């Protein structure tokens, strides 16, 4: 279970219902309740609560949010990879 799947489920919900008002994701809650978690899990949980308060969400706008999350994850993975390579060389 990873954040990519959580974000994809959120995006699919918005595409179908054009709203986040009734959206609940137990997997996101499980990820956000772990004692060791990514800050991105906390960000997604807070964002999903914000989107639920708003209610209606334009799917095109939500796609920008999804793209942002994927880009952040890509940058985090690349930075981790570079740091690992630097540590390995020492």
Steps between C-alpha positions, in 0.01 A plus 500: 500500500656827392404859444480461122203266540334733748534798266373298203190393697436862597533609136264226381243604760517861383471400134187295569322708764656845440504538876703398804220565746425133579848362428659283770814295459594257775840435341594867522395502865713191566801664334446825689464323836838325483755633743764516225352645184576733216407865535319447171253265674417778746470747213262269311287447808474873562429568134228236483334656807522842333350366175220333697414836660490665158283222358491545123836464330572559132678187368738712292608697805535181701724355227743786569503398866564136403782605266653705781494201738657271240769758424583540869531124535725481195725773638512331842602168342768665288640693797508182710678317221765774467553509875541124509756514219695774680503304825607186320800676342638612837 
